[in-house]
Amino acid sequence: MDQRDSVAIGRAATKAARDAERSQMAAAVWAEVEAERKAVDERTARLRALRLAREAAEIG
């Protein structure tokens, strides 16, 4: 095997490892974003329900 071939294989392996790590990090970040979005949606729904209950009590 030529030295250039082994260098190319080493670079390819390093790139593959780096790409895999970036992919895992991206998945973790997206999971965090989705969890935050879900929490905001849940808080919004809870606050909306409280507001509607309060308005209904004021009217009725």
GIRA-V579373 format. One record per residue. N is the residue number from 0. PHI is phi as a letter, one per 30 degrees, with the letter a starting at -180 (999 if undefined). Layout:
# GIRA-V579373
n = {N	N}
phi = {PHI	PHI}
This chain:
# GIRA-V579373
n = {0	1	2	3	4	5	6	7	8	9	10	11	12	13	14	15	16	17	18	19	20	21	22	23	24	25	26	27	28	29	30	31	32	33	34	35	36	37	38	39	40	41	42	43	44	45	46	47	48	49	50	51	52	53	54	55	56	57	58	59}
phi = {999	d	d	d	d	d	d	d	d	d	d	d	d	d	d	d	d	d	d	d	d	d	d	d	d	d	d	d	d	d	d	d	d	d	d	d	d	d	d	d	d	d	d	d	d	d	d	d	d	d	d	d	d	d	d	d	d	d	d	c}
